[in-house]
């Protein structure tokens, strides 16, 4: 390393510097550093449960996000919680699915019961310009209570002093209040006929611990949410790579044995793109790989690609949405050692734009039998993503769905769309790399998007 006139890692002038401003994450992104263990969030709260109430528009959704950033498994913005969780709370159970509850309508009438069942609980009342209602404050008389004013200057300090936790380096999140969503039974006719196998999960505050009677929270907005951005809809046969729409990657990441190179993406006669993986010495890597990414970021919608995966052991063909800071991701992957199986995965980290929460190595993967070999012919794979649910489709058939907290919150920030083929460092994921079978190719025939573009 050498001295520089200007810092390559920005520092904050308003707080003491911490390891969150280390150059190590930047080196990992460049592929200079490698890791093979899980990056986990280690700060866990010791004071719980937390119950928060307040009027609409008083910053309840921001508070829920802030509690998540502090390591709380936070259930928020619902008219009620599932009956199994409600019963645990009312009996004073010590091991509930969540350790924080914010803006849950069905708890309003049970404030005194919660105080009795949990004498060491932390209570929060959010307020806008007007003070909170006298009735609510009177009900909480004697509780360990803090009143949190929306948009106050030292929100982190007020909250963290109440919870006895150090504030994170990221700014206090300011997100639009989403109100209480209606909790409902699973929608009839959406059951999946294909079996699934849950693979090894990460452990984090943002992954609900599995138990027999927990299937997440099926919910919907009582009112249509505000516009998320301008509508974008296209179907691209990829005859020409439109530079205004797509970019060819020229980088890597730690778990990738290859370096993405633009020249590994080539047009096919009749449309579509070939994504190649080759063995070649490139300094930081001994293999080259291929990836295209959208220039725009999208928030919710339907994303579909017609793909023909590779069948070379050690290679992964992916179609996915991804963002960093905080890291959120929705995956479709087909591995070369088992092209008859679909892997769907999700990574969730909390925070608003720029928050350095990028924890997780395995995510929450599930394996689904395809019933065919995805390397023999093209098939259609799709992701449908809305604020309350994610659904995965194969050739038009629903094969997997995840509601809120099944087992993570639904990603809520804009993400870019990616298609790639690459050699993985993990033998657990795709088997040992079959070097003698290289070069190898995956084919993407077309991509269709019906979404909201995240406007700048």
C-alpha positions, -999 to 999 in steps of 0.1 A, spaced: 0 0 0 11 36 -5 2 69 10 -26 88 -8 -34 125 -9 -71 117 -5 -88 89 15 -102 59 -4 -126 51 25 -148 80 35 -149 89 72 -177 106 92 -169 138 109 -198 137 133 -189 104 150 -158 86 161 -143 63 134 -151 26 137 -142 -6 119 -172 -1 97 -150 24 77 -122 -2 72 -107 -6 38 -112 -44 41 -147 -45 27 -135 -25 -3 -107 -50 -9 -132 -79 -6 -154 -63 -33 -124 -61 -56 -117 -98 -50 -83 -91 -34 -94 -107 -1 -113 -139 2 -135 -154 28 -151 -188 34 -170 -182 67 -202 -164 74 -201 -126 80 -225 -123 109 -240 -95 129 -227 -99 164 -245 -71 183 -276 -86 200 -298 -67 224 -300 -77 260 -331 -57 269 -363 -71 254 -391 -74 244 -398 -39 230 -433 -26 223 -438 6 204 -471 25 197 -479 59 182 -502 78 158 -499 74 120 -472 95 105 -451 96 137 -421 77 124 -432 41 134 -417 25 103 -385 44 108 -384 32 144 -390 -4 133 -360 -2 109 -339 14 136 -346 -15 160 -337 -39 132 -304 -22 127 -298 -26 165 -302 -63 162 -338 -67 172 -360 -92 153 -388 -67 148 -424 -74 138 -440 -41 126 -468 -23 108 -495 -49 109 -531 -48 120 -525 -80 140 -499 -108 145 -505 -144 138 -525 -162 164 -497 -185 175 -475 -155 182 -503 -136 200 -509 -165 223 -472 -167 232 -471 -130 241 -503 -132 262 -489 -160 283 -456 -142 289 -435 -167 269 -398 -161 271 -391 -174 236 -413 -157 210 -405 -154 173 -398 -117 177 -382 -95 204 -397 -62 192 -432 -52 181 -439 -18 165 -473 -5 154 -491 -38 158 -528 -29 160 -540 -60 179 -516 -52 208 -531 -18 215 -559 -32 237 -534 -53 257 -509 -28 269 -516 -34 306 -513 -72 300 -480 -68 283 -467 -47 312 -477 -74 336 -464 -103 316 -431 -86 308 -422 -63 337 -387 -56 323 -400 -48 288 -391 -15 271 -419 6 258 -417 34 232 -443 60 222 -437 79 190 -449 114 186 -452 138 157 -456 176 162 -484 169 187 -478 149 219 -491 114 222 -526 108 234 -532 110 271 -550 77 272 -520 58 258 -495 75 282 -518 68 312 -520 31 303 -482 30 302 -478 46 337 -451 27 355 -436 12 324 -400 16 313 -410 42 287 -394 67 264 -413 92 242 -396 95 208 -403 126 187 -404 122 150 -374 139 132 -357 150 164 -320 157 161 -306 130 185 -330 102 178 -303 75 179 -291 88 213 -325 89 228 -334 54 216 -301 38 224 -299 53 259 -333 38 265 -322 3 252 -287 6 266 -271 -1 233 -243 18 213 -257 35 182 -246 21 148 -224 42 126 -252 46 100 -276 76 102 -309 70 118 -332 57 91 -359 80 78 -385 60 58 -421 66 49 -446 53 73 -463 24 56 -492 20 80 -507 -12 92 -509 -40 67 -538 -65 69 -528 -99 80 -547 -127 63 -548 -164 57 -528 -178 28 -544 -171 -6 -563 -202 -18 -550 -218 -49 -514 -208 -44 -501 -240 -29 -470 -256 -45 -471 -292 -58 -433 -295 -58 -414 -305 -27 -387 -283 -14 -356 -289 8 -344 -263 32 -306 -260 31 -284 -245 57 -293 -210 67 -273 -181 80 -280 -171 116 -289 -134 120 -315 -112 137 -333 -109 104 -340 -146 99 -368 -161 120 -360 -193 138 -379 -221 122 -406 -240 142 -435 -262 134 -464 -237 134 -446 -208 118 -451 -200 81 -444 -163 81 -470 -135 80 -493 -133 50 -503 -96 46 -515 -70 21 -517 -33 22 -552 -20 31 -546 8 7 -524 8 -24 -489 20 -15 -476 52 -29 -460 51 -63 -425 35 -60 -411 51 -92 -418 53 -129 -431 22 -145 -407 3 -168 -418 -26 -190 -398 -43 -217 -390 -77 -233 -355 -79 -247 -344 -106 -271 -308 -95 -266 -300 -94 -303 -281 -63 -295 -269 -54 -261 -284 -20 -255 -258 0 -236 -285 22 -221 -301 -8 -205 -273 -33 -198 -237 -32 -186 -211 -59 -190 -193 -66 -157 -155 -64 -154 -150 -73 -118 -153 -101 -93 -162 -110 -58 -146 -131 -31 -164 -164 -37 -159 -162 -74 -129 -181 -88 -132 -162 -120 -130 -126 -132 -160 -113 -151 -149 -101 -185 -170 -83 -211 -155 -104 -240 -170 -135 -224 -205 -122 -233 -212 -129 -270 -242 -126 -293 -258 -157 -308 -272 -158 -342 -310 -155 -339 -308 -137 -306 -297 -143 -271 -263 -142 -254 -237 -168 -246 -221 -165 -212 -187 -182 -212 -164 -195 -186 -127 -201 -195 -95 -211 -178 -70 -184 -183 -44 -167 -159 -56 -131 -151 -35 -122 -122 -61 -121 -94 -79 -150 -109 -72 -181 -130 -106 -182 -147 -127 -158 -166 -165 -156 -163 -195 -136 -177 -221 -113 -163 -246 -87 -175 -263 -62 -152 -290 -37 -156 -281 0 -154 -313 8 -137 -324 -3 -103 -359 -17 -98 -383 -18 -69 -409 -46 -70 -423 -62 -101 -419 -93 -123 -386 -103 -137 -383 -132 -162 -355 -148 -182 -354 -177 -206 -322 -196 -197 -302 -227 -206 -278 -234 -178 -244 -251 -180 -239 -286 -167 -202 -283 -157 -196 -291 -121 -184 -261 -101 -202 -235 -122 -233 -215 -113 -258 -199 -136 -277 -171 -119 -306 -148 -125 -311 -125 -96 -318 -90 -80 -290 -75 -59 -279 -44 -40 -253 -35 -14 -253 -11 16 -275 -26 29 -272 -60 11 -305 -74 -2 -308 -101 -28 -334 -124 -44 -319 -153 -63 -325 -180 -89 -295 -203 -93 -288 -235 -112 -256 -253 -103 -236 -273 -129 -233 -304 -107 -271 -307 -103 -289 -290 -132 -321 -308 -124 -324 -287 -92 -334 -250 -87 -319 -230 -59 -339 -200 -47 -324 -178 -21 -329 -145 -3 -306 -122 17 -320 -94 38 -302 -67 58 -319 -36 73 -312 1 69 -319 29 44 -297 37 14 -260 36 23 -262 17 56 -233 -7 59 -252 -38 67 -239 -65 44 -241 -96 66 -246 -132 54 -228 -158 34 -253 -186 29 -286 -166 30 -317 -187 33 -315 -212 4 -341 -237 -6 -337 -265 -32 -365 -274 -56 -366 -303 -80 -372 -291 -116 -383 -324 -131 -360 -317 -161 -323 -310 -169 -320 -272 -172 -288 -276 -193 -305 -296 -221 -330 -269 -233 -341 -233 -225 -367 -228 -198 -385 -197 -184 -376 -186 -148 -393 -157 -131 -393 -138 -98 -424 -118 -87 -416 -94 -59 -441 -72 -41 -439 -54 -7 -455 -84 12 -444 -115 -8 -419 -130 -32 -429 -158 -57 -407 -179 -79 -420 -195 -112 -406 -221 -136 -423 -222 -171 -452 -204 -156 -457 -227 -126 -455 -213 -91 -428 -234 -74 -420 -213 -42 -433 -184 -23 -422 -165 8 -444 -142 29 -431 -116 54 -408 -133 79 -408 -166 61 -380 -166 72 -369 -130 66 -385 -96 59 -392 -89 22 -365 -68 7 -377 -32 5 -349 -13 -14 -342 -9 -51 -320 -36 -67 -303 -41 -100 -310 -72 -122 -282 -96 -130 -276 -127 -152 -242 -145 -148 -222 -177 -151 -192 -182 -129 -170 -208 -111 -177 -209 -74 -151 -214 -47 -177 -233 -27 -178 -271 -34 -209 -273 -11 -227 -250 -35 -219 -265 -69 -194 -293 -65 -157 -295 -74 -148 -274 -105 -144 -297 -135 -115 -278 -152 -112 -303 -180 -148 -295 -191 -139 -258 -197 -147 -237 -217 -184 -239 -208 -213 -218 -218 -248 -208 -205 -273 -191 -227 -298 -164 -219 -324 -161 -247 -344 -131 -235 -352 -111 -204 -385 -94 -196 -391 -68 -169 -424 -53 -156 -414 -31 -126 -409 3 -111 -377 20 -120 -362 36 -89 -360 72 -100 -330 92 -88 
